[in-house]
């Protein structure tokens, strides 16, 4: 095990599966004590057990302010501090601007916009005690491209993109030792993407873990976790208010 995150405390939301779980595995392997949170008790407990001694699971609804207050209070009591916050929890709502209901729109934004706001707000007092605190917000290429069928999702991820920059500059202006950056992934082979592509009942695609991928390929959770590790570590101390696109050239590729 490497030790680039030795003695660091990390909180990762929505980490029972998919991107969050890959993040938790890698950060724990690099020496961090990882707190996995999720609304799914069974999967969250199993995820922490799979990672081992470096991980702990806490049940957590990120759209609930009282849940955030409880989680942060428990982390402060148990670990005395927090160095890394990964706002990863998310859902996908398949609906266009015409089809999207107000309830769907509110739910998507409660989890992926309000949840990120609550995480940054309530974790900041602990993050300020870190020597090099890092907030990593999961946005998406949906904050850059028009995806009509992901209308509510895109709205939430666009808010995350903007909040990240505001929070980063606030911390910098106040002299807090806390950085904040966003990650904008393209299609990654996760349960969420499988559902969005109508493959929820099919086994995951077999994607090579080495080498350059063709333009039509999906990425793996590990592709994103590698960026999370960089942003979580002190190696990225000069990086804040930035957005990191992990999309195999999707945004750069000409149309047609």
Secondary structure, DSSP 4 states (H G I P E B T S, - for coil): ---TTTT-EEEEET-SSHHHHHHHHHHHHTT-EEEEEES-HHHHHHHHHHH-TTEEEEE--TT-HHHHHHHHHHHHHHHS---EEEE-------B-TTT--HHHHHHHHIIIIIHHHHHHHHHHHHHTTSSSEEEEEE--GGGTS--TTBHHHHHHHHHHHHHHHHHHHHHHHHT-SEEEEEEEE--BSSHHHHHHTT-TTSPPP---SSSPPPTT--B-HHHHHHHHHHHHSGGGTT--S-EEEESTTTTTSPP-
